[in-house]
Amino acid sequence: MEKKLKFIDPHIHMTSRTTDDYQAMSEAGIVAIVEPAFWLGQPRTQVGSFQDYYSSLVGWETFRASQFGIKHYCTIGLNSKEANNEALAEQVVELLPLYLHKENVVGIGEIGYDDITEAEDKYFRMQLDLAKEMDMLVQVHTPHRDKKAGTIRSMEVCLEHGIEPSKVIIDHNNEETVKEVLDRGFWAAFTIYPKTKMGNERMAAVVEQYGSKNIIVNSSADWGVSDPLSVPKTASLMLKKGIAREDVVKTCYQNALDAFGQTGVMKESDWSNASGVDQRELFHDNSVLRGQQPKVDGDKIV
Ligand SMILES: [Zn+2]
C-alpha cells in the first residue's frame, strides 16, 4: 500500500476552531498549519486586544495544536479591514516588530487590500517595508470584490517595495487571477470554501490546466462557514480525478513547505522528528483536557 499522504494547511484561523477540528485534521493527515493574523468579526478598539491576540498566536494556540500532533506556525500583521481605523492602526504597526522574531512566526500576514482604501494602501506599504527590512515572507489577502484588479495591484505594490515575488504568497486566487500570479513568479494560493466561491471541483480543474508549480491549496477556515478539512478533501478529489500523486503532494504539502520554509523557521524535521503528543503537558497551568485520560504517544516507545 502506498504511504499515507501528509498535508499542510498554510492558511487557517484555529483561534476560531474547536479541539474536534484539531482531532479531525490530525486524523486526516494534516501535520502542519500556518495561522495568519486577521480580524475577528468584532472590530477591536484597543491596541491591547491586538497584543493579546498576537501573543496567543505565538503561545497558547501553538500549544493547543501540539496537543493534537500538529505543528503550528503563524504570520503576524495588521489586516486590511482594521487598517481603516487609523488611530489604532498606527499603534498596532508599532507592535509588529516585537512579534516577528518569535519562534513560530514565518512571515508578515495576512495583509493587503479589502475595500482598497487609502488607509489600507498606507498600512500595506508600511508592512511591506517592514518585510523588506526584516527579510520576511509576505502572505497577501486579496480583496473578494474587484478580485482581479486588486490582485494585480497587490503584486505591483510588492514589487514597488522591492520584495521578490518568490517571497510573496498571494492568497484567495481564482481562475481569473491565477495566470497573472504564476506568470509574475508569485506563489498562488487558493482557498477552498465548502459551498461557494472556489470549491474543490474548480481547484482540481485549475491544477489540470496549470499544473502544480507554485500552486498552494488552503482552507482559510475561520469563524464563518468553512471547512478545516478542505486541503485533504481537495487532495482526495484530485486523486479521484486522475491528477498525478506528485501534483497532489506539491499543491497540498510541498509547495507550502517550500514557500513558507524559505526563512528556515518552518522545517519538515519539526514534525517528522517530533516526539509525539503528550496531553499531560500544561501551558501556563492550562491543559486542553477536561478530566479525560491524556493521550501520550511516548508511552508506546518507552
Ligand atoms: Zn484568512
Boltz pocket constraint, residues with backbone or C-beta under 6 A from the ligand:
constraints:
  - pocket:
      binder: B
      contacts: [[A, 11], [A, 13], [A, 36], [A, 38], [A, 110], [A, 220]]
      max_distance: 6.0
